[in-house]
Amino acid sequence: MSFVSSLAGAWRRHWPHYLTEAAGLAFFVSCASCFTVLLEHPASPVRQSLAADELLRRVIMAGLMGLVIVVIIYSPWGQRSGAHINPAVTAAFWHLGKVRTADAVWYVLFQLLGGLLAAQLMKHVVLAPWYGHPAVNYVLTQPPPGPNGWWLAWLAEFSITFVLMGTTLLMLHSARLKRWTGWVTGVLLAAYIIFETPYSGMSLNPARSLASAVAAGQFHGYWIYLTAPVAATWLATALFRRFYHDHSMVCAILAGCDPSPRSPHADLTEPPLYPDPQATEK
């Protein structure tokens, strides 16, 4: 069977999951954009009242975005698609054999599409007067200034992604802890926003950073936010396979999964559950 036929077959079976991934990242980018304008734009009453306390503004942003990722992961739609909303995460589960190549390709394409559309909507419609202000700057992720800023940002992005992906895999592997994976992801994301943002802008996500880069028309540092998360998730999955090669996870659902009659993926149709009982493509 040709790869094009495989893509077509995957689309027929799983297109709702791809749309869910696009919607998940679009929601994430939209929330990050709106919260940044609220907390950082000089005309915002919140920014004016907290003008002298940058750390407090980051703490508020961290709490809000941590809740956003938890909502995405545990929503019925997020549980169905797996709530990857990140090409690096999808690549990691593909590396583990939990997502087929065709599904992984569609996931990544729709994650990119969701982020790009959301950023353009923020730029031209929802936040048009404020999105491009230097204090907001399209929520662009950039390395810190200085000759070593590029490598500092790369190492920071690599480190936080490696810890996040490694923690995710270990928790999903545990029957006792996997149901808490989404909450731990939210806590880690919040901690990163508070403590890591000054070093790289805190991305973890090539699709999220690309959306902002396209909106801003600035790509000179994008290679950092593409290569570091992908390299980190690859290393995390390689180490996981090395130490847990005899104990596979049930699926690639960030909320954890034990299919039950009320589970959104109880019919075993979601692509992260591999091998898929509907694997025969015609």
Secondary structure, 3 states (H helix, E strand, C coil): CCHHHHHHHHHHHHHHHHHHHHHHHHHHHHHHHHHHHHHHCCCCHHHHHCCCCHHHHHHHHHHHHHHHHHHHHHCHHHHHHCCCCCHHHHHHHHHCCCCCHHHHHHHHHHHHHHHHHHHHHHHHHHCCCCCCCCCCHHHCCCCCCCCCHHHHHHHHHHHHHHHHHHHHHHHHHCCCCHHHHHHHHHHHHHHHHHHCHHHHCCCCCHHHHHHHHHHHCCCCCHHHHHHHHHHHHHHHHHHHHHHHCCCCCCCCCCCCCCCCCCCCCCCCCCCCCCCCCCCCCC
